[in-house]
């Protein structure tokens, strides 16, 4: 038995058509565009922090749809026509003009834009007659996704567009890291709404693994409970229950529950002895954002300086010689996993690691006392 919020196995990555060092060059969600949005925010409100839904997401969707529309034109009319369309579409968006006439001329007037939420939550609002009906609907969605994956991550419009979500992570961090968003927008719009959708759509297993899972579902070896899966304890029976309210008859009792989620880092919930001692001695602290409403919003992330990644102690001072990067700093920064690396590409994580290494190598430590002296004996 398996289940999740979406009820959908992670969609397949598109068949790879790109070199390992391929890098998408954003046209709309750029550092310059984010800086301009901050300037507008500061002029209007006196606070340059961004609202993710109003200031950032529209630029991201422009980026995704530009790749999507261009790939559709390329698939139908060839490379030259796609380049002409891309130039005209980008020019219209940069000039603030309605792009619909450009879409209509390219034969795209009747093609619906992508709905990322619907792609990540395809069963929302549906109620099924029973497990068999849900299984058939699930397999239809999986097979449609596999067909899109077979078209490739450059030639296939859907998978090419979804690859953009991975490619713009570095730019998104310009908007998000170190309190770049308004705290409420960070919690509700970015972390609450966007990230669950982004996590499902921006990465995935090879299509071969999804086909294997689909075969196990058809065979009945794997059963997926349904959307908004609920897990509970059957205390009297000493077992667990798995069910989906959208699928009558889906409830099953199981002996073992495996939590396959990635836990969200939270400094004060960390049980590691080192972390607890650092907190107790005031050598580290949680990153907390100040809201425009006068409230403080704890994030759960380890507070580090934006430029050098020195940890910040309880009174707000950088701690010399102590630096941090990666998962403990999640929520202070975004997408801190080493898995963001790629062969042949100097990713942001690699640059961060270089910064930490330089910080450690450049730290001035006192020279060791000569052997045989009182200081050496004390040391």
Residue pairs with C-beta under 8 A, 6 or more apart in sequence:
1 223
1 224
1 225
1 242
1 252
1 254
2 222
2 223
2 224
2 225
2 229
3 224
3 225
3 226
3 229
3 230
3 231
3 242
3 244
4 229
5 121
5 196
5 227
5 228
5 229
6 120
6 121
6 122
6 123
6 200
6 227
7 123
7 134
7 138
7 224
7 225
7 226
7 227
7 228
7 229
7 244
7 246
8 120
8 121
8 122
8 123
8 138
8 141
8 142
8 200
8 227
9 142
9 210
9 213
9 224
10 200
10 203
10 204
10 205
10 210
11 119
11 145
11 149
11 200
11 201
11 204
11 210
12 145
12 146
12 149
12 204
12 205
12 206
12 207
12 209
12 210
13 149
13 153
13 159
13 203
13 204
13 205
13 206
13 207
14 148
14 149
14 151
14 152
14 153
14 154
14 156
14 158
14 159
14 160
14 162
14 163
15 149
15 150
15 151
15 152
15 153
15 156
15 159
15 207
16 152
16 153
17 152
17 153
17 154
17 155
18 153
18 154
20 342
20 343
20 344
20 345
21 342
21 343
21 344
21 345
23 167
23 345
24 67
24 163
24 164
24 167
24 168
26 63
26 167
26 168
26 171
27 62
27 63
27 66
27 90
27 94
28 59
28 62
28 63
28 66
28 93
28 94
29 56
29 59
29 60
29 62
29 63
29 168
29 171
29 172
30 59
30 171
31 171
31 174
33 59
34 50
34 55
34 56
34 59
34 171
34 174
34 175
37 50
37 55
37 56
37 59
38 48
38 49
38 50
39 48
41 47
41 48
41 49
41 50
41 51
41 55
42 48
45 292
47 182
47 292
49 179
49 180
49 181
49 182
50 56
50 175
50 180
50 181
50 182
50 185
51 181
51 182
51 185
51 189
52 175
52 176
52 181
52 185
52 186
52 189
52 190
52 194
53 185
53 189
55 175
56 172
56 175
56 181
57 189
57 194
60 165
60 168
60 172
61 116
62 93
63 164
63 168
64 114
64 116
64 161
64 162
64 164
64 165
65 113
65 114
65 161
66 86
66 89
66 90
66 93
67 160
67 161
67 163
67 164
68 113
68 114
68 157
68 158
68 160
68 161
69 85
69 89
69 103
69 106
69 108
69 111
69 157
70 82
70 85
70 86
70 89
71 82
71 154
71 155
71 156
71 157
71 160
71 161
72 108
72 111
72 157
73 81
73 82
73 85
73 86
73 106
73 107
73 108
74 81
74 82
74 155
75 151
75 155
75 157
76 107
77 106
81 106
85 102
85 106
88 102
89 99
89 102
89 103
92 98
92 99
92 101
92 102
93 99
100 109
103 109
103 111
114 158
114 161
116 197
116 198
116 201
117 124
117 197
118 124
119 162
119 197
119 201
120 196
120 197
120 200
120 201
121 197
121 227
122 141
123 134
123 137
123 141
123 226
123 227
123 246
124 227
126 137
126 227
126 246
127 246
128 134
128 137
128 226
128 246
128 247
128 248
129 248
130 247
130 248
130 249
130 250
131 223
131 226
131 247
131 249
131 250
133 247
134 224
134 226
134 244
134 246
134 247
134 250
135 217
135 218
135 223
135 224
138 217
138 224
139 214
139 217
139 218
142 210
142 213
142 214
142 217
143 214
145 210
146 207
146 210
146 211
146 214
148 156
148 158
148 159
149 156
149 159
149 207
149 210
150 156
150 207
151 157
151 158
151 159
152 159
152 160
153 159
153 160
153 163
154 160
162 201
162 202
163 202
165 198
165 201
165 202
166 202
166 203
169 334
169 335
169 340
169 348
170 347
170 348
172 334
172 335
173 333
173 334
173 335
173 348
174 180
175 181
176 186
176 190
176 333
176 334
177 306
177 332
177 333
177 334
178 287
178 306
178 332
178 333
179 186
179 287
179 289
179 290
181 189
181 190
182 291
182 292
183 289
183 290
183 291
183 295
183 297
184 291
184 297
186 289
186 297
187 297
204 210
213 222
216 222
217 223
217 224
223 252
225 242
225 243
225 244
225 247
225 250
225 252
226 243
226 244
226 245
226 246
226 247
226 250
227 244
227 246
228 244
228 245
228 246
229 242
229 243
229 244
230 241
230 242
230 243
230 244
230 245
231 240
231 241
231 242
231 257
232 240
232 241
232 243
233 240
233 241
234 240
234 241
234 253
237 253
239 253
239 254
239 255
240 253
240 254
240 255
240 256
240 257
241 251
241 252
241 253
241 254
242 250
242 251
242 252
242 254
243 250
243 251
243 252
244 250
264 300
264 330
264 331
265 300
265 301
265 327
265 328
265 330
265 331
266 300
267 275
267 279
267 284
267 285
267 286
267 300
267 301
267 302
267 328
268 279
268 286
268 300
269 300
270 276
270 328
275 284
275 328
278 284
279 285
282 313
282 314
282 315
283 311
283 313
283 314
283 319
283 322
284 302
284 303
284 311
284 312
284 313
284 314
284 319
285 303
285 312
285 313
285 314
285 316
286 298
286 299
286 300
286 301
286 302
286 303
287 298
287 299
287 301
287 302
287 303
287 304
287 312
287 331
287 332
288 296
288 297
288 298
288 299
288 303
289 296
289 297
289 299
290 296
290 297
291 297
299 331
299 332
300 330
300 331
301 328
301 329
301 330
301 331
301 332
301 333
302 311
302 324
302 328
302 329
302 332
303 311
303 312
303 332
304 310
304 311
304 312
304 323
304 324
304 325
304 329
304 332
304 333
305 312
305 318
308 318
308 323
308 355
308 359
309 323
309 324
309 325
309 329
309 352
309 355
309 356
309 359
310 318
310 319
310 320
310 322
310 323
310 359
311 318
311 319
311 322
311 323
311 324
312 318
312 319
313 319
320 363
321 360
321 363
321 365
323 356
323 359
323 360
324 356
325 336
325 349
325 352
325 353
325 356
326 336
326 337
326 338
327 336
327 337
329 336
330 336
336 349
337 349
338 349
340 347
340 348
340 349
341 347
341 349
341 350
368 376
368 379
369 375
369 376
369 379
370 376
